[in-house]
Amino acid sequence: AQSVTQLGSHVSVSEGALVLLRCNYSSSVPPYLFWYVQYPNQGLQLLLKYTSAATLVKGINGFEAEFKKSETSFHLTKPSAHMSDAAEYFCAVSAGDMRFGAGTRLTVKP
Amino acid sequence: SAVISQKPSRDICQRGTSLTIQCQVDSQVTMMFWYRQQPGQSLTLIATANQGSEATYESGFVIDKFPISRPNLTFSTLTVSNMSPEDSSIYLCSVRTTASTGELFFGEGSRLTVL
């Protein structure tokens, strides 16, 4: 069985500041890991994915995530937040079907 | 990727009625899934829609309440039966394509409000 835990249901940063959204996973087999973003009244959009290649994964909109097996983590970062980054972010793990974390709402202050 | 169209995008329904949500994909996909997202919550997998056979339901979801069809590789429907206010949610269709390395692509979702 697999699962993900997102630490922090709400994260608030100032525009231009570092964004760090935390995700820890549990999986009985080598996992595929994903980050999705959901803007209000929209479906989910894939930001990036880890599929056992490079441990540092770059995605869209300047986001990246690093897979750390020893820490069972897959944290999402962005060096400089934009107002347009305000959204709900979901970490997910897949070893067959896909399971989602509880989500982290990112607020960006001007 | 895949372009996924869901209908309706939103609806307001009366208690006790049923509503069918349609999901159309612009290309053949290997797997189709239905998720529920309750207000302010994460996504919960309802079932895997199997082409030409009965859907595979997750624990807590049953066919009588959420009948699913998938007559071909690009189309599926989810019916929410005998609705109650607790069924007010966003229902999301998602697919895995032949080129996918595990990721899912999502429709815009169908937002149901049950009065």
Chai-1 contact restraints between the chains, C-beta under 6 A:
chainA,res_idxA,chainB,res_idxB,connection_type,confidence,min_distance_angstrom,max_distance_angstrom,comment,restraint_id
A,Y32,B,G102,contact,1.0,0.0,6.0,A-B,restraint_1
A,F34,B,E103,contact,1.0,0.0,6.0,A-B,restraint_2
A,G43,B,F106,contact,1.0,0.0,6.0,A-B,restraint_3
A,G43,B,G107,contact,1.0,0.0,6.0,A-B,restraint_4
A,G43,B,E108,contact,1.0,0.0,6.0,A-B,restraint_5
A,G43,B,G109,contact,1.0,0.0,6.0,A-B,restraint_6
A,L44,B,F106,contact,1.0,0.0,6.0,A-B,restraint_7
A,L46,B,E103,contact,1.0,0.0,6.0,A-B,restraint_8
A,K49,B,E103,contact,1.0,0.0,6.0,A-B,restraint_9
A,T51,B,T101,contact,1.0,0.0,6.0,A-B,restraint_10
A,T51,B,G102,contact,1.0,0.0,6.0,A-B,restraint_11
A,S94,B,G102,contact,1.0,0.0,6.0,A-B,restraint_12
A,D97,B,L45,contact,1.0,0.0,6.0,A-B,restraint_13
A,M98,B,L104,contact,1.0,0.0,6.0,A-B,restraint_14
A,F100,B,S42,contact,1.0,0.0,6.0,A-B,restraint_15
A,F100,B,L43,contact,1.0,0.0,6.0,A-B,restraint_16
A,A102,B,S42,contact,1.0,0.0,6.0,A-B,restraint_17
A,G103,B,S42,contact,1.0,0.0,6.0,A-B,restraint_18
